[in-house]
Amino acid sequence: MAGDRRNAGPQWSAAPFLGFCLAGGQALARYLLDRPALVAGRAVLDLRSGSGLVAIAAAMAGAGPVTAAEIDPFAIAAITANAALNGVEIALVADDLLDAPAPHPEVVTAGDVCYEAPMAERLIPWLRAQAAAGALVLLGDPGRAYLPKTGLVACATYPVSTSREIETGDVLETSVWRVLPG
């Protein structure tokens, strides 16, 4: 039958990958905008920044300086454009900070980074080390498979609108967690 796509293999969204923000980043951005005192006047590092949404929210909440760390060149271009469109200043780091000497920001944010084992296995110990060094470490996550079961304190939960093209439903209950030292 013409037009029958049942056996056509995976169907991908026509939206560019960085044309949307995953649920963890959306919840984390909302959390920072709702509680600007957490970041106001403090140095913030947004790890695996993607489109820059969380870094932009931190800057809009009065954080400074704000650094977005991202290794993908398309994401870096998106962060640059999105920061300009929102009238905020975001410093960019294009290195994998998990392999570099650890920075010492006052606040570290990471949205939706526990979706695959290799990333979570590298990232969670690094985040715990930042918390041990005195940083406030916040993780936004809708319950991904590799979210740690311990060492997190729930801060807030939001219903986040998503797209069925990329998620399991139209709305995901998404939490913001404080990461405890390792």
C-alpha positions, 0 to 999 in steps of 0.5 A: 500500500502506498504511503504505508510506513509501518515497516519503514524503520525509525521515523525521525523528527524534522526538527533539528536536534538543538531546536528543542530543549529536553525536559531536564533542562526546561525544569532546571531553567524554570527552577533557577528563574523561580529562585534567582537568589540561588545564583544571583551574583554567583559564578555558574557553570552549565555543563553539557549546555546544549542549546544554552537554555539553563545558562541563559536562565541563570544569567537572566536570574542575575548570575555572573559570570555564566559559562556554558560548557559544550563540545558540539560545534552546532550546540556552541552556535546555538548557545551563541545565537540564543544568548544574543537573542535573549540579551545575556552574556554567556562565556563558552568553553568548547572542551570536555571539562570532565577530562580537564582540571576541575574548575571551581564555580559556585554553582554547577548545573546539568540538565538531562545528562543521565540518558546513557550509561557512559555519560552518567558514569563519567559525569556523576562522579565529576558532579559529586567532586564539584559538590565536595569542593563546595559548589551547589550542584543542580541536576535536572532529570525526568527519571532517565535510566541512569539517574543515580538512586542515591546521593541526590536531594529532590528540590522541585518537580515540574510537569514539562511539556515535551514532544512525542517525537522525542519523548515517551509522552506529551508531558514528563514529570521532571525533577531538579535534584541537588547532587551531594558530595561523593 
